[in-house]
Amino acid sequence: MKTYKIEMHKVKAMSHGGGLIQAKIDALVLPVTSRDDQVETSLLSMSEDTARVLLLLLKAQLAEVDGRKARSQR
């Protein structure tokens, strides 16, 4: 598995469809090289302001998805 260091600068837009939520973002993505004895995972970092925007947009997208479901599916 390839691992990356992802530095998110800005969330531009979000949309959903087909069971996926997609985000258009400005980000710096760099590969992480690891030693064989260490298992690395990808790292996502962002400023507090960007995290707040991401949270608000995710809440809005999920509310829209939930609003489209029939009451029996909630």
Phi, psi and omega in degrees: 000136177276143178242150185223154168255117184245118179251106183275127181260320184205138172263118185269319183196160176222149176210167178218156178171145179064028179083006180240144170254125182247139179238134172266120186227156166261122183210152172259122182241118181236137176291147178253127175263132182237155174284155183298330183277355179243134175263119181258152171238159178294147183239126177251122178234148180202162177287165178298320180296317178295321178296321178294318177298315179301315180298315180297317179293321177297317178300318180295317180295316180293323177296321179293319177297313179296326180294336181273345180284149175291152181304328182290343181265354182280000000 
